[in-house]
Amino acid sequence: MRRPLVAGNWKMNGDTESTISLVKGITDGRAEVTNAEVLICPPYILIPRAADALNGRDDISLGAQDLDINQNGAFTGQISASMLVDAGCKYVIVGHSERRAIYGESDQDVADKFKVAQQGGLTPVLCVGETLEERESGETEAVVARQIQAVIDVVGINQLDDAVIAYEPVWAIGTGKTATPEMAQEVHRFIRAMLAALNGDIAEKLRILYGGSMNAGNAESLISMTDIDGGLIGGASLQAESFLAICMAAN
């Protein structure tokens, strides 16, 4: 049985005061979340603030939103896997659609980040998904398969045993639009079937999250789908009440 995971991607939001307040709100309500694993991914500079606010609690995991492929050196502005581990991170998001679209990260870039994340002791949350144009052209499965295959080509199928995949239809991120539970399940089922053709055990164990405008109102119907194992939450993760409601839905 796959344990649900609810991950909050704070994106470029927050400051010291709001971080302390948000973490307190989540920790205060965490006891009611009896099943789901809870993960928060603050901006780099706020990760130590969040770690301090957690005060050693291990029932809420910390993650980062990105990382560099280099371990150290003359790479101004970048953050390495070892730095993230040192700051208390367990997870790192790789290949988020905003990284791909705004910063031009290729499938190869994402695969390289996936590899160095694992080598550095982090569990990567691999984001995949199609644009509206690609969906309307019937390319959803081809796009998602290409993005996943790029990672498998670099690390091999066995490395997905220590990873999470998040399906995030780009057209549903921050737009208020959401794939219906059936639409989301169709892609999640495709991903699991693709992996099962390579390694059935890994496909069965791998957690696949939905990451397209999940909120307190639609979380239960989405997570109730057979192959949806939680959510990668954007805006709704910035308020403890809404984030906890999604975590509760994952119970």
C-alpha positions, 0 to 999 in steps of 0.5 A: 500500500502506497503511503500518500504524500502531500507536498507544499511548493511555496514557490517564491513566497514568504519571509521569516515571519510568515514562515514561522507562522505557516509552519506553526499552523501546520504543526498544530494541525499535523496530529490529525493527519494520521496517514499521509506524509507531509512535505514543505518546500520553502524558498532556499533562504527560508529552509533554515527558518522552516527547520528552526520552526520545526524544532526537530520534528520528524513528522514533517519533511523539508524539501527544496524547489530546485538544485544545481548539478554541481557540488561546489565551485564557481557557480554564482547563485546556485545551491548544491545537493549537499547544501540542501542536505546540510540545511535539513532537506530530505526531498528536492523538486526537479523539472517543475514546469516553471523551471522548464518553461521560464528557465529553459531546462531541457529533459536532459537538464532535469535528468541530470538534476535527478541523478545528482539529487539522488547521489547527494542523498535527496529524494527527487520529486520529478515533475512531468506534464503537458501544455494546453497546446500539447493536450489539445494536439493529443500529445499528452502521453508522448510528452509525459513518456519522453520526460520520464524516459529521459530520466530512465536513460540517465539513471536506469529504471531501478533508481525510480525506487527512491523517487516520486513523480508529480504529474502537473498538467501545465495548463492547470497550474495557477490558472484555477483550471483542474483536470477532472479526477478521471482525466488525471487518473488516466495520465497517472495510470499511463505513467504507472503502466509505462513503468510497469513494462520495465519493472512491475515492483517499482511501478507498484511502489512508486508514488505519483502525485497530482500537481495541477491546482489541487485545493481543499475542495477537489483534493478528496475526489482526486486522491481517491483515484486508484493511481493518484497518491497525493498532491504537489500543492502550490497556492493552497500550501501557503495557508495552513488551513487549506494545506491541512485540509488537503492532507486530511483528504489524503488520509 
